[in-house]
Amino acid sequence: MELAFLAGMSVPYLSDLESGHSSPSLVTVVDLPRGLEALPSLMLSDLLIDSIRESPRGKRIRD
């Protein structure tokens, strides 16, 4: 409850994020670590992104 307050979001929304029922916006990805007095980059530092993905038309594109 305190994290939701510090990050400026509702408790139900934070609960939905934690349970995977909702996907965070970029603003939320920045606000959550700030609520913990941490840098947003720390939240993303271990994130692995596949460098090849498919476009909406089904063509493979490289990042």
C-alpha beads as a LAMMPS data file, in Angstrom:
LAMMPS data file: protein, C-alpha beads

63 atoms
62 bonds

1 atom types
1 bond types

-500.0 500.0 xlo xhi
-500.0 500.0 ylo yhi
-500.0 500.0 zlo zhi

Masses

1 110.0

Atoms # bond

1 1 1 0.000 0.000 0.000
2 1 1 2.818 2.382 0.836
3 1 1 4.625 1.729 -2.487
4 1 1 1.456 2.510 -4.411
5 1 1 1.185 5.816 -2.558
6 1 1 4.866 6.682 -3.046
7 1 1 4.688 5.815 -6.752
8 1 1 1.463 7.788 -7.206
9 1 1 -0.779 4.899 -8.244
10 1 1 -3.718 3.020 -6.820
11 1 1 -3.316 -0.119 -4.753
12 1 1 -5.539 -2.168 -7.121
13 1 1 -3.414 -1.103 -10.118
14 1 1 -0.177 -2.042 -8.337
15 1 1 -1.737 -5.381 -7.417
16 1 1 -2.658 -5.960 -11.076
17 1 1 0.931 -5.213 -12.083
18 1 1 2.319 -7.609 -9.492
19 1 1 -0.006 -10.414 -10.563
20 1 1 0.589 -9.874 -14.286
21 1 1 -3.004 -8.825 -14.989
22 1 1 -1.862 -5.424 -16.240
23 1 1 1.152 -4.193 -18.199
24 1 1 2.892 -1.037 -17.014
25 1 1 3.259 2.056 -19.148
26 1 1 6.651 3.699 -19.496
27 1 1 5.548 6.292 -16.953
28 1 1 4.788 3.499 -14.471
29 1 1 8.168 1.870 -15.140
30 1 1 9.753 5.194 -14.163
31 1 1 7.445 5.952 -11.207
32 1 1 7.776 2.594 -9.408
33 1 1 11.520 2.750 -8.728
34 1 1 11.234 6.431 -7.848
35 1 1 8.732 5.413 -5.176
36 1 1 11.491 3.198 -3.801
37 1 1 14.052 6.024 -4.126
38 1 1 15.890 4.016 -6.792
39 1 1 16.898 4.783 -10.344
40 1 1 14.515 3.582 -13.061
41 1 1 17.513 2.140 -14.932
42 1 1 18.014 -0.367 -12.086
43 1 1 14.596 -1.831 -12.785
44 1 1 15.572 -2.467 -16.398
45 1 1 19.234 -3.413 -15.980
46 1 1 18.679 -7.187 -16.166
47 1 1 16.072 -7.043 -18.916
48 1 1 16.929 -9.121 -21.970
49 1 1 15.287 -8.168 -25.240
50 1 1 15.339 -10.442 -28.249
51 1 1 17.079 -8.502 -31.009
52 1 1 14.902 -10.063 -33.728
53 1 1 11.159 -9.553 -33.605
54 1 1 8.282 -9.682 -36.047
55 1 1 6.594 -6.634 -37.474
56 1 1 2.796 -6.376 -37.538
57 1 1 2.903 -7.669 -41.132
58 1 1 4.778 -10.814 -40.124
59 1 1 8.151 -9.731 -41.532
60 1 1 11.164 -10.228 -39.313
61 1 1 12.973 -7.028 -38.430
62 1 1 16.272 -6.549 -36.642
63 1 1 16.691 -3.936 -33.925

Bonds

1 1 1 2
2 1 2 3
3 1 3 4
4 1 4 5
5 1 5 6
6 1 6 7
7 1 7 8
8 1 8 9
9 1 9 10
10 1 10 11
11 1 11 12
12 1 12 13
13 1 13 14
14 1 14 15
15 1 15 16
16 1 16 17
17 1 17 18
18 1 18 19
19 1 19 20
20 1 20 21
21 1 21 22
22 1 22 23
23 1 23 24
24 1 24 25
25 1 25 26
26 1 26 27
27 1 27 28
28 1 28 29
29 1 29 30
30 1 30 31
31 1 31 32
32 1 32 33
33 1 33 34
34 1 34 35
35 1 35 36
36 1 36 37
37 1 37 38
38 1 38 39
39 1 39 40
40 1 40 41
41 1 41 42
42 1 42 43
43 1 43 44
44 1 44 45
45 1 45 46
46 1 46 47
47 1 47 48
48 1 48 49
49 1 49 50
50 1 50 51
51 1 51 52
52 1 52 53
53 1 53 54
54 1 54 55
55 1 55 56
56 1 56 57
57 1 57 58
58 1 58 59
59 1 59 60
60 1 60 61
61 1 61 62
62 1 62 63
